[in-house]
Amino acid sequence: MALRYIGTDNPCPNTNCPTVWVDEADDSIVIQGFRLDPETMAEVNATAPVQENETVVRIPARMASVLRGAMGDS
């Protein structure tokens, strides 16, 4: 797997910040984000149960442009 760095949340006060990469092998988007609290996870699971091999993270809306960049949009 060769990850291409796309961007990190800005402002980022430390190194534990949401970040986006693209996997060069299959063009999938890899996201680092914040763990969800139990109440939010319960809401997620009520709509679309999260499987054992899956995870759900939260990233700030201000990172929409970073996600668009990962998809090749400007």
C-alpha positions, 0 to 999 in steps of 0.5 A: 500500500502506498498512501499519498498524503492529501491534508490535515485539519487546519488549525491543528494544535498537535499531531493528533488531527484528522488527516486524509490520504489516498491509497495509490493502489486502489484510489480508496480514501483513508481517513484519520478522525476522532472516535465517536462517543457511545451515544453517537455510535448508538445512533449510527448502529441504529441506522447502519450497524457497524461490523467488526471489521469497520470503524466510524470516525468524525472529521470537521466539516471544514475538511470538505475541501480536503476530501474533495481533493482526495477525490480529484475535485478542486 
